Amino acid sequence: MTADITRVPNKRFPAKSSVATYRLPGGGGFLWAVAVSPDRTQDIRVQTLGALGVIDTYLKEAGLDRTRIVKAEIIVTDHDNKPAFDEAWATWMPAGHGPVRSFVQSVMPEGDLIEIIITAALPA
């Protein structure tokens, strides 16, 4: 294990990480995280809020908040769900702190309607 890189194994798939952080020499660095909703039986709105809640937990554990997110990649099973996602995102993300964001459609595991991948900046 590299001392400047920390990885948190995924609970469902221990061979991959849910969160990774890299600390730059002298301070700062990055956090990368991926989240899906804990409840895969709900609609896109509820799954979005669930995944965002998981992201909040990862940020809090790292001593960060939503304003530190610099990039978000949103993967969904149906691009037509973008308006419902945008509504949930707009209530979650603090005004003026929206990161660079992409929104793409892909095939995902049964029940998953959304996956969110973020990059956040660690303070110096």
Buried (B, 14 or more C-beta within 10 A) or exposed (E): EEEEEBBBEEEEEEEEBBBBBBBEEEEEBBBBBBBBBEEBEBEBBBBBBBBBEBBBEBBEEBEBEBBBBBBBBBBBBEEEBBEBBBEBBEEBBEEEEEBEBEBEBEEBEEEBBBBBBBBBBBEE
